[in-house]
Amino acid sequence: MCYNSTYPNIATVMNSYFQLKSILLREERKKTMKTVGIIRKVDELGRVVLPVEMRRTLGIEERDPLEISMEGEMVILRKVQSNCAFCGGHKDLLEFNNKWVCCECRKEIMALDD
């Protein structure tokens, strides 16, 4: 396990980073969101079919998990990924504030406190 208790402020540093990143992503999303012009109906079970062009563009495959959330009056779908939020790695992941962080990135973040 990759953990060092000598750096108690790691949670504060990571929390600040993720809050800032979330704000920046939200602002960027507002700039890039546009109506594609495709209208789909919700079926009796509450399902909506995503157009194949969108799935291909976003890399959404059959059986991929999607996170469903709301922002104001918008419904947001996000592909769930199990990789490090910083480097994209897949080894030794730890979830922090709904983000995955690998051991190497945790070490680098803790070193920032020095």
N, C-alpha and C positions, 0 to 999 in steps of 0.2 A: 504494500500500500504506500502511496506517495502522500505523506502528510508531515508537516513540520509545525509543531505547536509553538515555536518561538516567534511566529509571525501572526499575532492575533488580529491584525488589521487587514488580513487578506480578504475577509468578507466585505469590509467597507470599501476597499479598492475595487473589488470585482463588482459589487453592487452599483457603485458610481459609474463604472465603465458600461455596464449593461443598461443602466438608465439612460445614459447619454446615447448609446448606440440605438436604443429603442426609439428615442425622440428623433434622431437623425433618420432612421429607417421610416418612421411614420411620415415625416416631412417629405422624404424622397418618394414614398408611395403616393402621397397626395399629388405630387408633380407628374408622376408617370401613369396614374390610374386614368384610364379612358374607356369609354363605352365601345365595345367591339361590335355591337349591333346584333348580337345573337340573343334571342329570347327563348327560354325553355320553361315549360310548365312543370310544376311540382305534382308528382303523382299521388295516389291515395295513401301511400306509405311514407310520404314526405321526401321522396328521392328526386334528385335533379341529375340529369346526365350532362357531364362536362364534354364539350365538343372535342373531338380527337385532335384538332389543330392546337387547342389550348394545352391538352395533356402532353402532346409531343413537345411543344415549346417549353413547357415548364418541367419536363422530365418526369411526369406523373405516370407511373405504370399501373397495370392491373394489380389490385390488392395492396397498393401503397397506402400507409396510414396518412390521413389528413387531419390536421387540427382545425376545428371549427370554432370561430370566436366572433364577437360582435364589437364593432367600433361605431358608436352612434347608431345610425340606422342601417349601417352596412354589415353584411355577413362576410367574413373573411375566411378563406380556406388557405391553409399553409401546409405544405408537405413536411411531415415530421422526419427529421434526419438525426441519426445517431452519430454525429461527428463533432469534433472540437469546434467551438465557436470562433476560435482564434486561428488555428492552423489547418483545420479540416481533418486532423488525424482521427484514427478510430481505436487506438490502444489506450487502455487504462483510463476510461472516462469516468468522470464524477459529475453528477448533475448539481448545478448551483443556479438558483433563481430561474428555473426552467431552461437553462442553457447547459450544454455539455462542455466540460473542460478537461483536457488530457493532463497527465502527470507533468510532462515537460513544460507546458504553458503555465501550470500552477506554480512550478518552481520559478519560472521567469517573473511571474507576477509577484511572488513573495520576495524576489530579489529587488524589486522596485522600492520596497520599503527600507532597504539598507541605506 
